[in-house]
């Protein structure tokens, strides 16, 4: 992977990846600011700020002016907020990338942050919170976060709580931005048919004089909670089940072996969970496993949406697949197939400018170094069946499992299996 890395005098890191065969350029700005940096009295402010900078900037004072500046070129402009990162990106035809850079830089440097916009956008965010609470497939994951990371920002909903969001004003947003959006916490990445020197000069002109600020640390992740199961009754045609375990940080030596375990267990239509629960038992339309890694913690989980009367059956079937990984090494043929699957998915991400931007910026921001696709392929090829079994035996032991269920009362009533600690029904 070809890219040029520079660090501006103010600490901002810049990555430029030339992709001469591409027709687009993606401009990506990642900030080391997310929901886990929040205090309880401001929970949701990272996400609120991500929304509000789109309402107007110095050069483009209204939301339509910002969106039209990029969309009139055929481009796309968007943002996201996660636990540890807030990102802003635009993808445009290559000849217009300086416009995209100017739009994002102006949003971040000179947002209007008008109180009238804050009041209006607050209602939009409240609707987003209500939407998430009404969506059982989202709510079941929020409940799991709270079990695995109790009394911690890692266990809070990224969008925040309505009671807190109602109190967030323009001054609080400005103060939070001043506190977290320091150049030492920002990584800018660009990918496409670029002249590296030109791109470096352009970014330095836009963001090179951002003032340095003291870095802010997040609170360490707490131990998982004593409550191992939480269920919530909610009317619907399905029950939604998550089984999860505390995982590891994004820099842990076991990270890629655990990723391989996840691929065997529940990634794709050839995974064990899909073949067993969907193809063989017809228990679920959507069943998969997932891994989340943070700077000092993580999780491994399984999700399934099932008919209410088959909730316990699906739960038991999923746990049998976990137990199989604990008891039996993965066979040679399956191991080779999954290695090719993981490497192939990674290679496909590198075909578009957005994938390259997110890849290099995410590693730089969260890990402080960037591994190439080839380096990771070597790591994946070195992982053995014994390594995967060791991951299961270390991290997926029965006493370490946590369960959340959202669904009709009839579904909750089927969940009579004993759990490692007390369960709660909300």
C-alpha positions as CSV (number, residue, x, y, z in Angstrom):
1,X,0.0,0.0,0.0
2,X,1.4,3.3,-1.1
3,X,0.9,6.4,1.1
4,X,2.8,9.4,2.3
5,X,2.6,10.3,6.0
6,X,3.4,13.7,7.4
7,X,2.9,15.4,10.7
8,X,2.2,19.1,10.7
9,X,3.9,21.3,13.3
10,X,0.7,21.5,15.3
11,X,0.6,17.7,15.6
12,X,-2.1,17.0,13.0
13,X,-1.3,13.8,11.1
14,X,-1.8,13.7,7.3
15,X,-1.9,10.6,5.1
16,X,-2.1,10.8,1.3
17,X,-2.6,7.6,-0.7
18,X,-2.2,8.0,-4.4
19,X,-4.6,5.7,-6.4
20,X,-3.9,6.8,-10.0
21,X,-6.5,4.3,-11.4
22,X,-9.4,5.8,-9.4
23,X,-11.8,8.5,-10.7
24,X,-12.7,9.8,-7.2
25,X,-11.0,11.3,-4.2
26,X,-12.2,10.7,-0.7
27,X,-11.3,13.3,1.9
28,X,-11.6,11.9,5.4
29,X,-11.1,13.6,8.8
30,X,-11.0,11.4,11.9
31,X,-11.1,12.9,15.3
32,X,-10.2,11.0,18.5
33,X,-13.4,12.1,20.1
34,X,-16.4,9.9,20.7
35,X,-18.9,8.9,23.3
36,X,-16.5,7.3,25.7
37,X,-14.9,10.7,26.3
38,X,-18.1,12.2,27.6
39,X,-19.2,13.0,31.1
40,X,-22.5,11.7,32.3
41,X,-24.0,15.2,32.3
42,X,-23.1,15.6,28.6
43,X,-23.8,12.1,27.3
44,X,-24.6,12.3,23.6
45,X,-22.7,15.5,23.0
46,X,-20.2,14.0,20.6
47,X,-23.0,12.8,18.3
48,X,-24.8,16.2,18.8
49,X,-21.7,18.1,17.6
50,X,-21.4,15.8,14.6
51,X,-24.9,16.8,13.6
52,X,-24.6,20.5,14.3
53,X,-21.5,21.4,12.3
54,X,-23.6,20.5,9.2
55,X,-26.0,23.4,10.0
56,X,-23.7,26.1,8.8
57,X,-20.1,27.3,8.7
58,X,-18.4,30.7,8.0
59,X,-18.1,30.2,4.3
60,X,-21.4,28.4,3.9
61,X,-23.8,29.7,6.6
62,X,-26.7,27.3,6.0
63,X,-27.1,23.6,5.8
64,X,-28.3,23.7,2.2
65,X,-25.1,25.6,1.2
66,X,-22.9,23.0,2.8
67,X,-24.7,20.0,1.2
68,X,-25.1,21.6,-2.2
69,X,-21.4,22.5,-2.3
70,X,-20.6,18.8,-2.5
71,X,-23.7,17.3,-4.0
72,X,-23.7,19.8,-6.9
73,X,-20.4,18.2,-7.9
74,X,-21.9,14.7,-7.9
75,X,-20.3,14.0,-4.6
76,X,-21.3,12.7,-1.1
77,X,-20.8,14.2,2.3
78,X,-21.4,12.5,5.6
79,X,-20.2,11.8,9.1
80,X,-20.4,9.3,11.9
81,X,-19.9,9.1,15.7
82,X,-18.5,6.0,17.4
83,X,-17.3,5.2,20.9
84,X,-13.8,6.5,20.3
85,X,-13.9,8.3,16.9
86,X,-15.9,11.0,15.1
87,X,-15.4,11.0,11.4
88,X,-16.3,13.4,8.6
89,X,-15.8,12.5,4.9
90,X,-16.6,13.5,1.4
91,X,-16.2,11.6,-1.8
92,X,-16.1,13.6,-5.0
93,X,-14.9,13.4,-8.6
94,X,-11.1,13.8,-8.4
95,X,-11.0,17.2,-10.0
96,X,-13.1,18.7,-7.2
97,X,-11.3,17.3,-4.1
98,X,-10.1,20.8,-3.0
99,X,-13.7,21.9,-2.7
100,X,-14.5,18.9,-0.5
101,X,-11.5,19.6,1.6
102,X,-12.5,23.2,2.0
103,X,-16.1,22.3,3.0
104,X,-15.0,19.9,5.7
105,X,-12.2,22.1,7.0
106,X,-14.6,25.1,7.3
107,X,-17.2,23.0,9.1
108,X,-14.6,21.9,11.7
109,X,-12.8,25.2,12.0
110,X,-15.6,27.7,11.8
111,X,-19.0,26.1,12.6
112,X,-21.8,28.6,13.2
113,X,-23.1,26.8,16.3
114,X,-26.1,29.0,16.5
115,X,-28.5,28.4,19.4
116,X,-31.5,28.4,17.0
117,X,-29.9,25.6,15.1
118,X,-29.1,23.7,18.3
119,X,-32.8,23.9,19.3
120,X,-34.0,22.7,16.0
121,X,-31.5,19.9,15.6
122,X,-32.1,18.8,19.2
123,X,-35.6,17.6,18.0
124,X,-34.0,15.6,15.2
125,X,-31.7,13.9,17.6
126,X,-34.5,13.2,20.0
127,X,-36.3,11.5,17.2
128,X,-33.2,9.4,16.4
129,X,-33.0,8.3,20.0
130,X,-36.7,7.4,20.0
131,X,-36.2,5.5,16.7
132,X,-33.3,3.5,18.3
133,X,-35.4,2.7,21.3
134,X,-38.3,1.6,19.1
135,X,-36.0,-0.7,17.0
136,X,-35.6,-3.9,19.0
137,X,-32.6,-5.1,16.9
138,X,-30.8,-1.9,18.0
139,X,-32.0,-1.9,21.6
140,X,-30.8,-5.4,22.3
141,X,-27.2,-4.3,21.5
142,X,-27.5,-1.2,23.7
143,X,-28.6,-3.4,26.5
144,X,-25.6,-5.6,26.0
145,X,-23.2,-2.7,26.0
146,X,-24.6,-1.7,29.4
147,X,-24.1,-5.3,30.8
148,X,-20.5,-5.6,29.6
149,X,-19.5,-2.0,30.4
150,X,-21.6,-1.0,33.5
151,X,-21.5,2.6,34.6
152,X,-19.2,3.5,31.8
153,X,-19.5,5.7,28.6
154,X,-18.7,2.5,26.7
155,X,-22.0,1.2,27.9
156,X,-24.0,4.3,27.0
157,X,-26.0,4.8,23.8
158,X,-23.9,6.9,21.5
159,X,-26.8,9.2,20.6
160,X,-27.3,9.9,24.3
161,X,-30.3,10.0,26.6
162,X,-33.2,12.4,25.9
163,X,-33.1,14.0,29.3
164,X,-29.4,15.0,28.8
165,X,-29.8,16.0,25.1
166,X,-32.5,18.4,26.1
167,X,-30.0,20.3,28.2
168,X,-27.1,20.6,25.7
169,X,-26.8,24.1,24.3
170,X,-24.5,25.9,21.9
171,X,-22.0,26.9,24.5
172,X,-21.6,23.3,25.8
173,X,-21.0,22.2,22.2
174,X,-18.4,24.8,21.6
175,X,-16.6,24.0,24.9
176,X,-16.6,20.3,24.0
177,X,-15.2,21.0,20.6
178,X,-12.5,23.2,22.1
179,X,-11.6,20.5,24.5
180,X,-11.5,17.5,22.2
181,X,-10.9,18.7,18.7
182,X,-7.2,19.4,19.1
183,X,-4.9,18.8,16.1
184,X,-2.9,16.1,18.0
185,X,-6.1,14.1,18.0
186,X,-6.9,14.6,14.3
187,X,-5.9,12.4,11.3
188,X,-6.6,13.6,7.8
189,X,-6.5,11.0,5.0
190,X,-7.0,11.5,1.3
191,X,-7.0,8.8,-1.4
192,X,-7.4,9.0,-5.2
193,X,-5.4,10.2,-8.2
194,X,-3.6,12.8,-6.2
195,X,-0.4,14.8,-6.5
196,X,1.0,14.1,-3.0
197,X,2.8,17.5,-2.6
198,X,-0.3,19.4,-3.7
199,X,-2.6,17.6,-1.3
200,X,-0.1,18.1,1.6
201,X,0.1,21.8,0.8
202,X,-3.7,22.1,0.7
203,X,-4.3,20.4,4.0
204,X,-1.6,22.4,5.7
205,X,-3.1,25.6,4.4
206,X,-6.6,24.6,5.7
207,X,-5.7,23.0,9.1
208,X,-2.0,23.6,9.8
209,X,-2.6,26.6,12.1
210,X,-5.1,24.9,14.4
211,X,-3.8,25.6,18.0
212,X,-2.5,22.8,20.1
213,X,-4.5,21.8,23.2
214,X,-3.8,19.5,26.1
215,X,-4.9,15.9,25.3
216,X,-7.8,14.4,27.2
217,X,-7.8,10.8,28.3
218,X,-10.9,8.6,28.6
219,X,-11.9,6.6,31.7
220,X,-10.6,3.0,31.7
221,X,-13.1,0.3,30.8
222,X,-14.6,-1.3,33.9
223,X,-14.9,-5.0,34.6
224,X,-18.1,-6.6,33.2
225,X,-21.1,-6.4,35.5
226,X,-22.4,-9.1,37.8
227,X,-25.8,-9.3,36.0
228,X,-25.4,-11.8,33.1
229,X,-28.8,-11.6,31.5
230,X,-31.3,-8.8,30.8
231,X,-34.6,-9.2,29.0
232,X,-37.1,-6.6,27.9
233,X,-40.7,-7.3,26.9
234,X,-41.6,-5.5,23.6
235,X,-44.4,-6.3,21.2
236,X,-43.3,-7.5,17.8
237,X,-43.2,-10.4,15.4
238,X,-39.6,-11.4,16.4
239,X,-37.4,-11.9,19.4
240,X,-33.9,-10.4,19.2
241,X,-31.1,-12.2,21.1
242,X,-27.5,-11.2,21.7
243,X,-25.0,-13.5,23.4
244,X,-21.7,-11.7,24.1
245,X,-18.4,-12.0,25.9
246,X,-15.8,-9.4,26.9
247,X,-13.2,-9.2,24.3
248,X,-9.8,-7.5,23.8
249,X,-8.3,-4.2,22.8
250,X,-7.5,-3.3,19.2
251,X,-3.8,-3.6,20.0
252,X,-3.9,-7.0,21.8
253,X,-1.7,-9.8,20.4
254,X,-4.8,-12.1,20.1
255,X,-6.7,-9.6,18.0
256,X,-6.4,-11.3,14.6
257,X,-6.8,-14.8,16.0
258,X,-10.0,-13.7,17.6
259,X,-11.1,-12.2,14.3
260,X,-10.5,-15.6,12.7
261,X,-12.6,-17.2,15.3
262,X,-15.4,-14.7,14.6
263,X,-15.2,-15.5,10.8
264,X,-15.5,-19.2,11.5
265,X,-18.4,-18.7,13.9
266,X,-20.6,-16.2,12.2
267,X,-19.3,-14.0,9.3
268,X,-20.9,-14.7,6.0
269,X,-23.2,-17.3,4.5
270,X,-20.6,-20.0,4.9
271,X,-20.2,-19.5,8.6
272,X,-21.2,-22.1,11.2
273,X,-24.0,-20.0,12.7
274,X,-25.5,-19.3,9.3
275,X,-25.3,-22.9,8.1
276,X,-26.7,-24.3,11.4
277,X,-29.3,-21.8,12.5
278,X,-30.6,-20.6,9.1
279,X,-29.9,-23.3,6.6
280,X,-30.3,-26.4,8.7
281,X,-32.7,-25.4,11.5
282,X,-34.5,-22.5,9.7
283,X,-34.4,-20.6,13.0
284,X,-33.4,-17.1,11.8
285,X,-33.2,-14.9,8.7
286,X,-30.4,-12.7,10.2
287,X,-27.9,-14.5,12.4
288,X,-24.2,-13.5,12.7
289,X,-21.3,-12.9,15.0
290,X,-19.3,-9.8,15.5
291,X,-16.2,-8.3,17.2
292,X,-15.8,-4.8,18.6
293,X,-12.4,-3.6,19.7
294,X,-11.6,-0.4,21.7
295,X,-8.4,1.0,23.0
296,X,-8.5,-1.0,26.2
297,X,-11.4,-3.5,25.9
298,X,-13.7,-5.2,23.4
299,X,-16.5,-7.7,22.9
300,X,-17.3,-10.8,20.9
301,X,-21.0,-11.3,20.2
302,X,-23.7,-13.3,18.4
303,X,-27.0,-11.8,17.2
304,X,-30.1,-13.6,16.0
305,X,-33.7,-12.5,15.2
306,X,-36.1,-15.4,15.7
307,X,-39.7,-16.3,16.0
308,X,-40.7,-15.7,19.7
309,X,-41.6,-19.4,20.4
310,X,-38.2,-20.5,19.1
311,X,-36.1,-18.1,21.1
312,X,-34.7,-20.7,23.6
313,X,-34.1,-23.1,20.7
314,X,-32.1,-20.5,18.8
315,X,-30.2,-19.5,22.0
316,X,-29.3,-23.2,22.7
317,X,-28.2,-23.8,19.0
318,X,-25.9,-20.7,19.1
319,X,-24.3,-21.8,22.4
320,X,-23.7,-25.3,20.9
321,X,-21.7,-23.7,18.1
322,X,-19.6,-21.8,20.7
323,X,-19.1,-25.0,22.7
324,X,-18.0,-26.8,19.5
325,X,-15.3,-24.2,19.0
326,X,-14.1,-24.8,22.6
327,X,-14.1,-28.6,22.3
328,X,-12.9,-29.2,18.7
329,X,-10.1,-27.7,16.6
330,X,-11.2,-26.2,13.3
331,X,-10.5,-28.6,10.4
332,X,-7.8,-27.9,7.8
333,X,-10.2,-27.3,4.9
334,X,-12.4,-24.9,6.9
335,X,-9.3,-23.1,8.2
336,X,-8.0,-22.5,4.7
337,X,-11.3,-21.4,3.5
338,X,-11.8,-18.9,6.3
339,X,-8.3,-17.5,5.8
340,X,-9.0,-16.8,2.2
341,X,-12.3,-15.3,3.2
342,X,-10.8,-12.9,5.7
343,X,-7.9,-11.9,3.4
344,X,-10.3,-11.5,0.5
345,X,-12.7,-9.2,2.4
346,X,-9.7,-7.0,3.4
347,X,-8.4,-6.8,-0.2
348,X,-11.8,-5.8,-1.5
349,X,-12.0,-2.9,1.0
350,X,-8.9,-1.5,-0.7
351,X,-10.6,-1.1,-4.1
352,X,-12.3,2.2,-3.5
353,X,-10.9,5.5,-2.2
354,X,-13.2,5.5,0.9
355,X,-12.1,2.1,2.0
356,X,-8.4,3.1,1.8
357,X,-9.0,6.4,3.6
358,X,-10.8,4.7,6.5
359,X,-8.2,1.9,6.7
360,X,-5.1,4.1,7.0
361,X,-6.7,6.8,9.1
362,X,-8.3,4.4,11.6
363,X,-5.1,2.5,12.2
364,X,-3.1,5.8,12.5
365,X,-5.5,7.3,15.0
366,X,-6.3,4.3,17.2
367,X,-3.0,2.3,16.9
368,X,-0.4,4.9,16.1
369,X,0.9,2.8,13.1
370,X,-0.4,1.4,9.9
371,X,-0.1,-2.2,8.8
372,X,-0.4,-3.0,5.1
373,X,-2.8,-5.6,3.7
374,X,0.2,-7.8,3.0
375,X,1.4,-7.6,6.6
376,X,-2.0,-8.6,7.9
377,X,-2.2,-11.4,5.4
378,X,1.0,-12.9,6.8
379,X,-0.5,-12.7,10.3
380,X,-3.7,-14.4,9.2
381,X,-1.7,-17.2,7.4
382,X,0.2,-17.8,10.6
383,X,-2.9,-18.5,12.7
384,X,-3.5,-22.1,13.4
385,X,-6.5,-24.2,14.4
386,X,-4.9,-24.4,17.9
387,X,-4.9,-20.6,18.1
388,X,-8.6,-20.4,17.3
389,X,-9.4,-23.1,19.8
390,X,-7.3,-21.2,22.4
391,X,-9.3,-18.1,21.7
392,X,-12.6,-19.9,22.3
393,X,-11.3,-21.6,25.5
394,X,-10.0,-18.2,26.8
395,X,-12.7,-15.8,25.9
396,X,-15.9,-17.8,25.2
397,X,-16.2,-19.9,28.3
398,X,-19.8,-20.4,29.5
399,X,-19.3,-18.5,32.7
400,X,-18.2,-15.5,30.8
401,X,-21.3,-15.3,28.6
402,X,-23.9,-12.5,28.8
403,X,-27.3,-12.5,27.2
404,X,-29.8,-9.8,26.2
405,X,-33.3,-10.5,24.8
406,X,-35.9,-8.1,23.4
407,X,-39.2,-9.5,22.3
408,X,-42.7,-10.5,23.2
409,X,-43.4,-11.8,26.7
410,X,-43.9,-15.3,25.1
411,X,-40.3,-15.2,24.0
412,X,-39.0,-14.2,27.4
413,X,-40.9,-17.0,29.0
414,X,-39.1,-19.6,27.0
415,X,-35.7,-18.4,28.4
416,X,-35.6,-20.7,31.4
417,X,-32.0,-21.9,31.1
418,X,-29.8,-21.1,34.1
419,X,-27.3,-18.3,33.7
420,X,-24.0,-17.6,35.6
421,X,-25.6,-14.8,37.7
422,X,-29.0,-13.2,38.4
423,X,-31.1,-12.1,35.4
424,X,-33.4,-9.2,35.1
425,X,-36.6,-8.5,33.2
426,X,-37.4,-4.9,32.4
